[in-house]
Amino acid sequence: MIDSVLLIAFGGPTRPEEIRPFLATVTRGRRIPPERVDEVAHHYERIGGRSPLNELTFKQAAGLAAALARKGIALPVFVGMRNWHPYLAETLAEMAEKGCRHALGIILSSLQTEAAWERYQDNVAEARATVGPAAPAVTYAPPWSDHPRFIEAVADQTRAVLDAIPPARRPETPLVFTAHSVPVAMAERSPYVAQLTQASRLVADQLGHRRWRIAYQSRSGSPLEPWLEPDIGEVIRDVARDRVADLVVVPIGFVVDHVEVLYDLDVEARGVAAGAGVRLHRAQAVNDHPALIAMLADLVEAGPARQ
């Protein structure tokens, strides 16, 4: 019997002095050149010295708790982070102290790959071992990239941007759906690309918008290893060659507006678009959109995925 909900997210620094310790946690055990760490630290500095990820995740938790209460479901909702406070072990210890014995885990990643879902589950298992026998058991909600309420939330965020483009230009404005690039070998072992393609198609269909394509962003691996393409910069330049005035970037692979959105799209990609002579309009991530909150409540009502 589920007695609590655990939202599982990546984590992020909440003030400037946390940036370097956070990046040290993220890169621990990985061969990341110091200059790359310096570069990412600068990205955080450019977006205000913090990530909105933690704040937005707690808003999602509060929204979910309220939505469940309206349905007469009295379940506490907790947040556990992989890479920053509250770490998963900290949250599971708190849950144990409050008597929680069996949590429904919801992984806040819209697309499945080893780097997201599998590592999140591994991190939960490690955190449970750290807490010990009192740690609540965690079973997981199923994947939700094609959930109608998620599609509704993405479509609504996209529509808000499309509606700001003059009607005469709107039909020819391409939608560019983006997700984090991952190694090709990793993608081939997961439903990542298929889920991204299906979710993007569902959003475009809901909007009745015929011009859309997919791009990948935020690559961070070795240049010797093939990663998913095309890169967002390449797609922007390609769109510009079609002599369209605008494009709308939809970060469908990101649940909240954080550094990969606020810097990689709002700064880097926007700079590429300006140089190519095309206006880049960026849809917000789903964040705490009411339809996203309703989807989380649906997942809780449905319970764990069937094994």
C-alpha positions as CSV (number, residue, x, y, z in Angstrom):
1,M,0.0,0.0,0.0
2,I,1.5,3.3,-1.1
3,D,1.7,5.8,1.8
4,S,3.8,8.6,0.3
5,V,5.1,10.0,-3.0
6,L,8.7,10.7,-3.9
7,L,9.5,13.1,-6.7
8,I,12.9,12.4,-8.0
9,A,14.9,15.1,-9.8
10,F,18.4,16.0,-10.8
11,G,19.1,18.8,-8.4
12,G,20.9,22.1,-8.9
13,P,22.7,25.0,-7.1
14,T,20.4,27.5,-5.4
15,R,23.0,30.2,-4.9
16,P,26.4,31.2,-6.4
17,E,28.5,29.5,-3.6
18,E,26.9,26.2,-4.4
19,I,27.8,26.1,-8.1
20,R,31.3,24.5,-7.7
21,P,30.3,22.0,-5.0
22,F,27.3,21.0,-7.1
23,L,29.4,20.5,-10.2
24,A,31.9,18.5,-8.2
25,T,29.1,16.1,-7.2
26,V,27.8,15.8,-10.8
27,T,31.2,15.1,-12.3
28,R,32.6,12.8,-9.5
29,G,34.1,9.7,-11.0
30,R,34.0,11.0,-14.5
31,R,36.8,12.3,-16.7
32,I,35.6,15.8,-17.2
33,P,38.3,18.3,-18.2
34,P,38.6,21.2,-15.7
35,E,38.0,23.7,-18.5
36,R,34.6,22.1,-19.2
37,V,33.7,22.5,-15.5
38,D,34.8,26.1,-15.6
39,E,32.6,26.6,-18.7
40,V,29.5,25.2,-17.1
41,A,30.1,27.2,-13.9
42,H,30.1,30.3,-16.1
43,H,26.8,29.2,-17.6
44,Y,25.3,29.2,-14.2
45,E,26.8,32.6,-13.5
46,R,25.2,33.9,-16.7
47,I,21.7,32.8,-15.6
48,G,21.9,34.5,-12.2
49,G,24.2,32.2,-10.2
50,R,21.6,29.6,-9.4
51,S,19.3,27.0,-11.0
52,P,15.5,27.3,-10.7
53,L,15.3,23.5,-10.8
54,N,15.0,23.0,-7.0
55,E,12.4,25.8,-6.6
56,L,10.3,24.6,-9.5
57,T,10.4,20.9,-8.3
58,F,9.2,22.0,-4.9
59,K,6.4,23.9,-6.6
60,Q,5.5,20.7,-8.5
61,A,5.4,18.8,-5.2
62,A,3.2,21.4,-3.5
63,G,0.9,21.5,-6.5
64,L,0.7,17.7,-6.5
65,A,-0.1,17.5,-2.8
66,A,-2.9,20.1,-3.2
67,A,-4.3,18.2,-6.3
68,L,-4.3,14.9,-4.3
69,A,-6.0,16.6,-1.4
70,R,-8.8,17.9,-3.7
71,K,-9.3,14.3,-4.7
72,G,-9.5,13.1,-1.1
73,I,-6.1,11.4,-1.3
74,A,-4.1,12.2,1.8
75,L,-0.5,11.3,0.8
76,P,2.5,13.3,1.7
77,V,4.7,14.4,-1.2
78,F,8.5,14.5,-0.8
79,V,11.4,15.7,-3.1
80,G,14.7,13.9,-3.4
81,M,17.6,15.0,-5.6
82,R,20.3,13.0,-7.2
83,N,23.0,15.7,-7.1
84,W,22.1,18.3,-4.5
85,H,20.2,18.9,-1.3
86,P,17.9,17.5,-0.4
87,Y,19.8,14.4,-1.5
88,L,17.8,11.2,-1.9
89,A,19.3,9.7,1.2
90,E,18.3,12.8,3.2
91,T,14.8,12.7,1.9
92,L,14.4,8.9,2.5
93,A,15.7,9.4,6.1
94,E,13.1,12.1,6.7
95,M,10.4,9.9,5.2
96,A,11.5,7.0,7.5
97,E,11.3,9.3,10.5
98,K,7.8,10.2,9.6
99,G,6.7,6.6,9.3
100,C,6.6,6.2,5.6
101,R,7.1,2.6,4.5
102,H,6.2,2.4,0.8
103,A,6.6,5.4,-1.6
104,L,5.6,5.8,-5.2
105,G,8.6,7.2,-7.0
106,I,8.0,9.5,-9.9
107,I,11.1,10.2,-12.0
108,L,10.9,13.8,-13.3
109,S,12.4,13.0,-16.7
110,S,10.0,12.9,-19.6
111,L,12.2,10.5,-21.7
112,Q,13.8,7.2,-20.8
113,T,17.5,6.5,-21.2
114,E,20.2,4.9,-19.0
115,A,21.4,8.4,-18.0
116,A,18.0,9.3,-16.7
117,W,15.7,6.6,-15.5
118,E,18.1,3.7,-14.8
119,R,20.6,5.9,-12.9
120,Y,17.8,7.5,-11.0
121,Q,16.7,4.1,-9.8
122,D,20.2,3.1,-9.0
123,N,20.7,6.3,-7.0
124,V,17.5,5.5,-5.0
125,A,18.7,2.0,-4.3
126,E,22.0,3.4,-3.0
127,A,20.2,6.0,-0.9
128,R,18.0,3.3,0.6
129,A,21.1,1.2,1.5
130,T,22.6,4.3,3.2
131,V,19.5,4.9,5.3
132,G,19.2,1.3,6.2
133,P,16.3,-1.1,7.0
134,A,14.0,1.8,8.0
135,A,14.1,3.3,4.5
136,P,10.8,3.1,2.7
137,A,10.5,0.8,-0.2
138,V,10.1,2.7,-3.6
139,T,8.2,1.4,-6.6
140,Y,7.9,3.5,-9.7
141,A,5.2,5.2,-11.8
142,P,5.4,4.2,-15.4
143,P,6.9,6.3,-18.2
144,W,4.8,9.3,-19.1
145,S,6.1,11.0,-22.2
146,D,2.9,10.3,-24.1
147,H,0.5,11.0,-21.2
148,P,-2.3,13.2,-22.5
149,R,-1.9,15.8,-19.8
150,F,1.8,16.1,-20.4
151,I,1.1,16.6,-24.1
152,E,-1.5,19.2,-23.1
153,A,1.0,21.1,-21.0
154,V,3.6,21.2,-23.7
155,A,1.1,22.2,-26.3
156,D,-0.2,25.0,-24.1
157,Q,3.3,26.4,-23.5
158,T,4.0,26.2,-27.2
159,R,0.7,27.8,-28.2
160,A,1.4,30.8,-25.9
161,V,4.6,31.5,-28.0
162,L,3.0,30.7,-31.4
163,D,0.2,33.1,-30.6
164,A,2.7,36.0,-30.2
165,I,3.9,35.5,-33.8
166,P,1.9,37.5,-36.4
167,P,-0.9,35.3,-37.9
168,A,0.5,35.7,-41.5
169,R,3.8,34.2,-40.4
170,R,2.5,31.6,-38.0
171,P,1.7,28.7,-40.3
172,E,5.2,28.7,-41.8
173,T,7.0,29.0,-38.5
174,P,8.7,25.6,-37.7
175,L,8.5,24.1,-34.3
176,V,11.8,22.6,-33.2
177,F,11.4,20.1,-30.4
178,T,14.6,19.6,-28.4
179,A,16.0,17.1,-25.9
180,H,19.4,16.5,-24.4
181,S,21.8,14.7,-26.7
182,V,23.1,11.4,-25.5
183,P,25.6,8.9,-26.9
184,V,24.2,7.0,-29.9
185,A,25.1,3.7,-28.3
186,M,23.1,4.6,-25.2
187,A,20.1,5.8,-27.2
188,E,20.1,2.5,-29.1
189,R,19.5,0.6,-25.9
190,S,16.5,2.7,-24.9
191,P,13.2,4.1,-26.1
192,Y,14.6,7.7,-25.9
193,V,14.3,8.7,-29.6
194,A,11.0,6.9,-30.1
195,Q,9.5,8.6,-27.1
196,L,10.8,12.0,-28.2
197,T,9.5,11.6,-31.7
198,Q,6.1,10.4,-30.5
199,A,5.6,13.1,-27.9
200,S,6.7,15.8,-30.5
201,R,4.2,14.5,-33.0
202,L,1.4,14.4,-30.5
203,V,2.0,18.0,-29.5
204,A,2.2,19.2,-33.2
205,D,-1.0,17.3,-33.9
206,Q,-2.8,18.9,-31.0
207,L,-1.7,22.3,-32.2
208,G,-2.6,21.4,-35.8
209,H,0.9,22.6,-36.8
210,R,2.4,20.8,-39.8
211,R,5.9,22.2,-39.7
212,W,8.1,20.6,-37.0
213,R,11.3,18.8,-36.5
214,I,13.6,17.4,-33.8
215,A,17.0,18.7,-32.6
216,Y,19.4,17.8,-29.8
217,Q,21.2,20.1,-27.5
218,S,23.7,20.4,-24.6
219,R,26.1,17.7,-25.8
220,S,28.9,17.3,-23.3
221,G,30.8,14.1,-24.3
222,S,34.0,13.2,-26.1
223,P,34.1,14.4,-29.7
224,L,35.3,11.0,-30.6
225,E,32.1,9.3,-29.5
226,P,29.0,9.7,-31.7
227,W,26.1,11.5,-30.0
228,L,22.5,12.1,-31.2
229,E,22.2,14.7,-34.0
230,P,21.3,17.1,-35.5
231,D,22.4,19.8,-33.0
232,I,20.1,22.7,-32.4
233,G,22.6,25.1,-33.9
234,E,22.7,23.1,-37.1
235,V,18.9,23.0,-37.3
236,I,18.6,26.8,-36.7
237,R,21.0,27.5,-39.6
238,D,19.1,25.1,-41.8
239,V,15.8,26.7,-40.9
240,A,17.3,30.1,-41.7
241,R,18.3,28.9,-45.2
242,D,14.6,28.3,-45.8
243,R,14.1,32.1,-45.4
244,V,11.6,31.8,-42.6
245,A,11.4,34.7,-40.2
246,D,10.7,32.8,-37.0
247,L,11.2,29.5,-35.3
248,V,9.8,28.2,-32.0
249,V,12.0,26.0,-29.9
250,V,10.1,23.6,-27.6
251,P,12.3,22.0,-24.9
252,I,10.1,18.9,-24.6
253,G,12.9,16.8,-23.2
254,F,13.2,19.1,-20.1
255,V,10.6,19.2,-17.3
256,V,11.7,22.6,-15.9
257,D,13.5,25.7,-17.1
258,H,17.1,25.1,-15.8
259,V,20.6,25.7,-17.2
260,E,20.2,23.6,-20.3
261,V,17.2,25.7,-21.2
262,L,18.1,29.1,-19.8
263,Y,21.7,29.1,-21.1
264,D,22.0,26.6,-23.9
265,L,18.8,27.8,-25.6
266,D,18.2,31.4,-24.3
267,V,21.8,32.4,-24.7
268,E,23.7,30.1,-27.1
269,A,21.0,29.1,-29.5
270,R,19.5,32.5,-29.5
271,G,22.9,33.9,-30.5
272,V,23.1,31.4,-33.4
273,A,19.6,32.4,-34.5
274,A,20.5,36.1,-34.4
275,G,23.6,35.5,-36.5
276,A,21.5,33.5,-39.0
277,G,18.9,36.2,-39.3
278,V,16.0,34.3,-37.8
279,R,13.9,35.1,-34.7
280,L,14.1,32.4,-32.0
281,H,11.0,32.1,-29.8
282,R,11.3,29.7,-26.9
283,A,8.4,27.9,-25.2
284,Q,8.7,27.5,-21.5
285,A,9.2,24.0,-20.1
286,V,6.1,22.5,-18.5
287,N,7.4,23.6,-15.0
288,D,4.4,23.7,-12.7
289,H,1.8,24.0,-15.4
290,P,-1.7,22.9,-14.1
291,A,-1.8,20.1,-16.7
292,L,1.5,18.7,-15.6
293,I,0.3,18.8,-12.0
294,A,-2.8,16.9,-13.0
295,M,-0.7,14.4,-14.8
296,L,1.3,13.7,-11.6
297,A,-1.9,13.2,-9.7
298,D,-3.1,10.8,-12.4
299,L,0.2,8.8,-12.0
300,V,-0.4,8.6,-8.2
301,E,-3.9,7.4,-8.7
302,A,-2.8,4.8,-11.2
303,G,-0.1,3.5,-8.9
304,P,3.2,1.7,-9.7
305,A,4.0,0.3,-13.1
306,R,3.1,-3.3,-13.6
307,Q,6.3,-5.4,-13.7
